[in-house]
Amino acid sequence: MKKVLVIVGPTASGKSDLAVKLAQKLNGEVISADSRQVYKGLNVGTGKITKKEMRGIPHHMLDVADPKKPFAVSEYKILALKKIEEILGRNKLPIIVGGTGFYIDALRMSLPEVPPNPKLRKKLALKSVEELSLILGEHKVADRNNKVRLIRAIEIVEALGHIPKIKAENKYDFVFVGLNPKDLYKRILERLAKRLTPMVKEARKLHKQGLTYERMEELGLEYRYLARLLQKKITQKQFVDELYAETKKYSKRQMTWFKKNKNITWFGSSKSALATTPKLLARVRR
């Protein structure tokens, strides 16, 4: 099977920088696996890599969706698999990088073939996470706090009567590398401090362009608290404190998800991961 390198880890762990350096060494191109970086305009808040930081390495699956509308994992899978084939066709190594475990797993698993139901989605969009969770009942979903995933799960149940078991698809041989630095919380706080002013500026611009505060809430993390800050529901101090606390919780949820995958080789820093490049090169060429 053809090899695909996957770099995972919690937010602020340095995945993007490692992906660029490995792409330079391994003749690769990068495919983002981030559920919010797919949206146009969500740059500062999501920590989207800049053109300068890409250092000439092609990046895919960034800015492919309208932030005003939900973007389903099934849509991501179709586009990302196409990019994998295109990169392999250029005799290059596809390098998937991101912290959205659900997106990464979708590339390796079968998904229910249920088309979107716009009428049902519009109706469910008016309900809260708690109300949607009650509607879904005992049916399992990856994240009960994610409104988009709850709506999609209800959509599948409405169509099939149940949520089918997800099966593995063995089209590619995925080689996993994980980053989990010991100073992660410090990195999260430093990143938050650095981006504070430009994040607020970005959120104001997005709202002027038609992104509602309700939709910002749905987009989660930074944009949820930015919406509350701009509406003066919280102070700037509350914004920093609450977002920092929530981001730490999010990083823990990410690690809980990734730890289920026993094929990930974990590193505490980009430097230690890069030191294994010769071994990694042998693995992706085998």
C-alpha positions as CSV (number, residue, x, y, z in Angstrom):
1,M,0.0,0.0,0.0
2,K,1.1,3.6,-0.6
3,K,2.4,5.4,2.4
4,V,0.8,8.5,4.0
5,L,2.6,10.3,6.9
6,V,0.3,11.7,9.6
7,I,1.4,14.2,12.2
8,V,-0.9,14.5,15.2
9,G,-1.0,16.2,18.6
10,P,-2.8,18.7,20.8
11,T,-3.2,22.3,19.9
12,A,0.0,24.5,20.1
13,S,2.3,21.5,20.1
14,G,4.2,22.6,17.0
15,K,2.7,20.2,14.4
16,S,2.6,22.7,11.5
17,D,6.3,23.6,11.8
18,L,7.3,19.9,12.1
19,A,5.2,19.1,9.0
20,V,7.0,21.8,6.9
21,K,10.4,20.6,8.0
22,L,9.6,16.9,7.3
23,A,8.0,17.9,3.9
24,Q,11.3,19.5,3.0
25,K,13.3,16.5,4.0
26,L,10.9,13.8,2.6
27,N,9.7,15.5,-0.6
28,G,6.2,16.0,0.7
29,E,3.1,18.1,0.5
30,V,0.9,19.0,3.5
31,I,-2.8,18.3,3.9
32,S,-4.5,20.0,6.9
33,A,-6.7,18.0,9.1
34,D,-8.3,20.8,11.2
35,S,-12.0,21.2,11.4
36,R,-11.9,25.0,11.6
37,Q,-8.9,25.8,9.4
38,V,-11.0,24.5,6.5
39,Y,-12.9,27.8,6.7
40,K,-12.0,31.0,4.9
41,G,-11.1,33.9,7.1
42,L,-10.6,31.9,10.3
43,N,-6.9,32.6,10.3
44,V,-5.6,34.1,13.6
45,G,-8.0,32.3,15.9
46,T,-7.3,28.9,14.5
47,G,-3.6,29.4,14.3
48,K,-3.6,28.8,10.5
49,I,-0.1,28.6,9.0
50,T,0.9,31.6,7.0
51,K,2.5,31.7,3.5
52,K,5.8,32.7,5.0
53,E,5.7,29.8,7.5
54,M,4.9,27.3,4.7
55,R,8.4,28.0,3.2
56,G,7.3,27.0,-0.3
57,I,5.7,23.7,0.7
58,P,2.2,23.2,-0.8
59,H,-0.6,23.1,1.7
60,H,-4.0,21.7,1.0
61,M,-7.5,21.7,2.7
62,L,-7.1,25.2,4.0
63,D,-9.7,27.9,3.1
64,V,-12.0,25.5,1.3
65,A,-15.3,26.3,3.0
66,D,-17.6,29.2,3.9
67,P,-17.5,29.8,7.6
68,K,-21.2,30.8,7.6
69,K,-22.1,27.2,6.8
70,P,-21.2,23.9,8.5
71,F,-18.7,21.8,6.7
72,A,-19.2,18.0,7.2
73,V,-16.5,15.4,7.8
74,S,-17.9,13.5,4.8
75,E,-17.1,16.6,2.7
76,Y,-13.6,16.8,4.1
77,K,-13.0,13.1,3.4
78,I,-13.9,13.4,-0.3
79,L,-11.7,16.4,-0.9
80,A,-8.7,15.2,1.3
81,L,-8.6,11.7,-0.4
82,K,-8.6,13.5,-3.8
83,K,-5.6,15.5,-2.6
84,I,-3.8,12.4,-1.4
85,E,-4.1,10.8,-4.8
86,E,-3.0,14.0,-6.5
87,I,0.1,14.2,-4.3
88,L,1.0,10.6,-4.8
89,G,0.5,11.1,-8.6
90,R,3.3,13.7,-8.4
91,N,5.5,11.1,-6.7
92,K,5.5,13.0,-3.5
93,L,4.6,12.1,0.1
94,P,1.2,13.2,1.4
95,I,1.7,14.5,5.0
96,I,-1.5,15.0,6.9
97,V,-1.2,17.3,9.9
98,G,-3.8,18.4,12.4
99,G,-5.5,18.0,15.7
100,T,-8.9,17.0,14.6
101,G,-8.8,13.2,15.3
102,F,-12.3,12.7,13.8
103,Y,-11.1,14.1,10.4
104,I,-8.0,11.9,10.4
105,D,-9.9,8.8,11.4
106,A,-12.4,9.5,8.6
107,L,-9.6,9.1,6.0
108,R,-9.1,5.5,7.4
109,M,-12.7,4.5,8.0
110,S,-15.9,4.1,6.1
111,L,-18.6,6.7,6.8
112,P,-22.4,6.4,6.5
113,E,-23.5,7.4,3.0
114,V,-26.3,9.6,4.0
115,P,-26.8,12.8,2.0
116,P,-27.4,16.2,3.8
117,N,-31.0,17.0,4.7
118,P,-31.1,20.8,4.4
119,K,-34.7,21.1,5.8
120,L,-33.8,19.0,8.9
121,R,-30.5,20.8,9.4
122,K,-32.3,24.2,9.4
123,K,-34.8,23.0,12.0
124,L,-32.1,21.5,14.2
125,A,-29.9,24.5,14.0
126,L,-32.4,26.4,16.1
127,K,-31.9,24.0,19.0
128,S,-29.2,24.0,21.8
129,V,-26.6,21.4,22.3
130,E,-28.5,20.0,25.3
131,E,-31.8,19.8,23.2
132,L,-30.0,18.0,20.4
133,S,-28.4,15.6,22.8
134,L,-31.8,14.7,24.1
135,I,-33.1,14.1,20.6
136,L,-30.2,11.9,19.8
137,G,-30.8,9.8,22.9
138,E,-28.5,6.9,23.5
139,H,-27.0,6.8,20.0
140,K,-23.3,7.4,20.2
141,V,-21.5,10.4,18.7
142,A,-17.8,11.4,18.9
143,D,-18.4,14.7,20.7
144,R,-21.6,15.5,22.5
145,N,-20.6,19.1,22.9
146,N,-20.2,19.6,19.2
147,K,-23.5,21.0,17.7
148,V,-22.5,20.2,14.1
149,R,-21.7,16.5,14.9
150,L,-24.9,16.1,16.9
151,I,-27.0,17.4,14.0
152,R,-25.2,15.1,11.6
153,A,-25.8,12.1,13.9
154,I,-29.5,12.9,14.1
155,E,-29.6,13.3,10.3
156,I,-28.1,9.8,10.0
157,V,-30.5,8.3,12.6
158,E,-33.4,9.9,10.7
159,A,-32.3,8.3,7.5
160,L,-31.1,4.9,8.7
161,G,-32.8,4.4,12.1
162,H,-29.3,3.9,13.7
163,I,-25.7,5.0,13.4
164,P,-23.8,2.2,11.6
165,K,-20.5,0.9,12.9
166,I,-17.5,2.5,11.3
167,K,-15.2,0.0,9.5
168,A,-11.6,0.4,8.6
169,E,-10.6,1.0,5.0
170,N,-7.1,-0.2,4.2
171,K,-6.4,1.8,1.0
172,Y,-3.2,3.5,2.4
173,D,-0.5,2.6,4.9
174,F,-0.6,5.5,7.4
175,V,2.6,6.2,9.3
176,F,1.8,8.1,12.5
177,V,4.0,10.6,14.4
178,G,2.7,12.5,17.5
179,L,3.9,15.6,19.2
180,N,3.1,16.2,22.9
181,P,5.6,18.7,24.5
182,K,5.9,18.9,28.3
183,D,5.5,22.7,28.3
184,L,2.2,22.5,26.3
185,Y,0.2,24.7,28.7
186,K,3.0,27.4,28.6
187,R,2.9,27.3,24.8
188,I,-0.9,27.7,24.8
189,L,-0.7,30.7,27.1
190,E,2.1,32.3,25.1
191,R,0.2,31.8,21.8
192,L,-2.9,33.3,23.3
193,A,-1.1,36.4,24.5
194,K,0.6,36.9,21.2
195,R,-2.7,36.6,19.2
196,L,-5.0,38.5,21.5
197,T,-5.3,41.8,19.7
198,P,-5.3,40.4,16.1
199,M,-7.9,37.8,17.1
200,V,-10.3,40.5,18.3
201,K,-9.6,42.5,15.1
202,E,-10.3,39.4,13.0
203,A,-13.5,38.6,14.8
204,R,-14.8,42.1,14.3
205,K,-14.0,41.9,10.6
206,L,-15.8,38.5,10.2
207,H,-18.9,39.8,12.0
208,K,-19.0,42.8,9.6
209,Q,-18.8,40.3,6.7
210,G,-21.9,38.5,8.0
211,L,-20.6,35.9,10.4
212,T,-23.2,36.0,13.2
213,Y,-22.3,35.7,16.8
214,E,-24.4,32.5,17.0
215,R,-22.3,31.0,14.3
216,M,-19.1,32.1,16.1
217,E,-20.4,30.2,19.1
218,E,-20.9,27.1,17.0
219,L,-17.3,27.4,15.7
220,G,-16.1,26.9,19.2
221,L,-13.0,27.8,21.3
222,E,-11.5,31.2,20.3
223,Y,-14.5,32.3,18.3
224,R,-17.0,31.3,21.0
225,Y,-15.3,33.6,23.5
226,L,-14.6,36.3,20.9
227,A,-18.4,36.4,20.2
228,R,-19.0,36.9,23.9
229,L,-16.3,39.5,24.2
230,L,-17.6,41.5,21.3
231,Q,-21.1,41.4,22.7
232,K,-19.6,42.6,26.1
233,K,-20.9,39.5,27.8
234,I,-17.4,39.0,29.3
235,T,-14.5,41.2,30.1
236,Q,-11.1,40.9,28.4
237,K,-9.7,39.3,31.5
238,Q,-12.5,36.8,31.5
239,F,-11.9,36.2,27.8
240,V,-8.2,35.3,28.4
241,D,-8.9,33.3,31.6
242,E,-11.8,31.3,30.2
243,L,-10.3,30.7,26.8
244,Y,-7.0,29.5,28.3
245,A,-8.9,27.1,30.6
246,E,-11.1,25.8,27.8
247,T,-8.1,25.4,25.4
248,K,-6.3,23.3,28.1
249,K,-9.4,21.1,28.4
250,Y,-9.6,20.8,24.6
251,S,-5.9,19.7,24.4
252,K,-6.8,16.9,27.0
253,R,-9.7,15.8,24.8
254,Q,-7.4,15.7,21.8
255,M,-4.9,13.5,23.6
256,T,-7.7,11.2,24.9
257,W,-8.7,10.7,21.3
258,F,-5.2,10.1,19.9
259,K,-4.2,7.7,22.7
260,K,-6.7,5.2,21.3
261,N,-4.4,4.9,18.3
262,K,-1.5,2.6,19.4
263,N,0.3,3.1,16.1
264,I,1.4,6.7,17.0
265,T,5.1,7.2,17.8
266,W,5.2,10.1,20.3
267,F,7.9,12.8,20.7
268,G,8.3,15.5,23.2
269,S,9.6,18.1,20.7
270,S,10.0,18.8,17.0
271,K,13.8,18.4,17.5
272,S,13.5,14.9,18.8
273,A,11.1,14.0,16.0
274,L,13.3,15.4,13.3
275,A,16.3,13.4,14.7
276,T,14.5,10.3,13.6
277,T,14.1,11.4,10.0
278,P,16.4,8.7,8.5
279,K,14.3,6.0,10.2
280,L,11.1,7.8,9.2
281,L,12.3,8.0,5.6
282,A,12.9,4.2,5.7
283,R,9.4,3.6,7.0
284,V,7.6,5.8,4.4
285,R,9.7,4.2,1.5
286,R,9.3,0.6,2.7
